[in-house]
Amino acid sequence: MFDAVKQFMEASGQTTDQINLDQAELYADLINEEADELDEATTDLIAALKTGNLPAIQGCLEHLLKEVNDLIWVAAGFGYCFGLPLKEGMDQVASTNLAKIIDGEVRRHPETGKVLKPEGWQPPDYSSLIEQMMPRLVQIH
């Protein structure tokens, strides 16, 4: 997925391997637009679920899927506006989130339902990824 975002951006004349502030402003606006559309799709789905109308629910789920994917796409694009190593970063967050699973289960906070971090859990350490990318960030647009 990250490769496709990168390919699309580069075909559009956008940078993906350096800091580009003008481009980042565009993507920040796109993120806000997509987040609003996701909120609208969620509201529509909740209303459809309350009616029990299966065709309406299906249409709302299709809309929700579109908006979730659009938001993921523009969020990745935003990361590339700063030349970030997104795939490697996502690999790290996936690894640390999966480390919260102990014996096939996660512990949850009894009131919030939030997944709890087990003893000894460590968050992702992105420092080496950022150190590796710094030499190629020679230009700021």
N, C-alpha and C positions, 0 to 999 in steps of 0.2 A: 504494500500500500504506500509506504513512504517513497519507494522508487517511482511510483506512478505520479505522486504529487510533485516530486522533484522534476520528473520528465515534463509534466504539464507546465510547470512554472518556467522552466528553461525554454520550452517551445514558445512561451508567451513573452519571451525577452526579459524575464525576471531572474534575479540572482538567487542562488541557493547556497553559496559557499563563502559569503561575506556579510558583514553588517550593512543593511540597506534600510535606513530609517524612513525614507519616503514610502517604500514598499511596505514596511512594517505598519505604518499608519493606515494604509489601505486594508491590510489584513486585520488590523484591530477593528476597523469599521465592519469588515465582513463577519468577524466573530460576533460582534454585537448584533448584527442583522440576523445571523443564523441562530443565535441564542434566543432572540425574540420569536423567530419562527418556530423553534423547538418548543418554547413555552406555549405558543398558540396551539401547536399540534398536540401537546400534552393535555391542555384544557379541553380541546375537542374530543380527545380519546376518553377522558374521564366522563364527559357528558354522554358520550355514546355508550360507555360501559353501564352507566346508570339506567339507560333505556333498554338495554339488552338487545338492541337491534343489531343482529349479526352483520348484515351488509355495511351498516354504518361503522361498526367496530373494525371490520376488515379495512375499509377505506381509511379510517383514522390510523390504524397500525401501519398501513402503507405510507401515509404521510409522515408518521413518526419516524419510521425507518429512514426515509429520505432526509429528514431534518437532522437526525442523529449523525448520519453519514456526512452530510454537508458540513456540520459543525466540526467533526473530526478532521475533514479535509482542510478546512480553512485554518484550524488550529495547527495542523502540521505545516501548512504554508507559512503561518506566522513564525514558527520555529525556524524554518529555512530562511526567513528574512534576516536572521542573525547567524546563519551558517551553523546552526546547532546539529550535532550528531544524533538525530532523532531515533533511528533504529536502535543504536547502541544504548541510548538513554532508556528507551522503552524496554529493552531486554533487561536492564538493571531493575526497573520498577516492577516488572513482571516477576523477576526472581525474588525480590524482597517481599512482594505481596504473597507469593506462593509459600514463602517461608513462614507465613502466619498460620499455615495449615499444619496441624500436629495430629498425627494418627488419623488422617483423613477428615479432620474436623477443625473448625475455627471456634474460638470463644467469642461471645458477644456481650456487649454491655447490656445489662438487664433492662435498662430504661430506654436507651437510644437505639439499641440493636446494632450499633457500630461494632465492627470486628476489632477485637483487642489484639494488641501486640504481645506475643509470648515472651517469656523471660529470655533475655539475650538477643532479642531481635534487633537488627541494625537497619537503618534507612539506607536508601541508595547513596552511594558516594560518587558524585559526578565529577569530582575534582580532576581525575586523570583524563576524563573525556574532554573537559574544557581545556586543560593544559595542552593536550594534543592538537586541538583545533586553533589555538592562539596564533601560531606562526602563519597560518594562511589568512588570518584576518588583518590584512595589511591596508585595506581600503575601507573607508566608511563613506557611504553615499548619503 
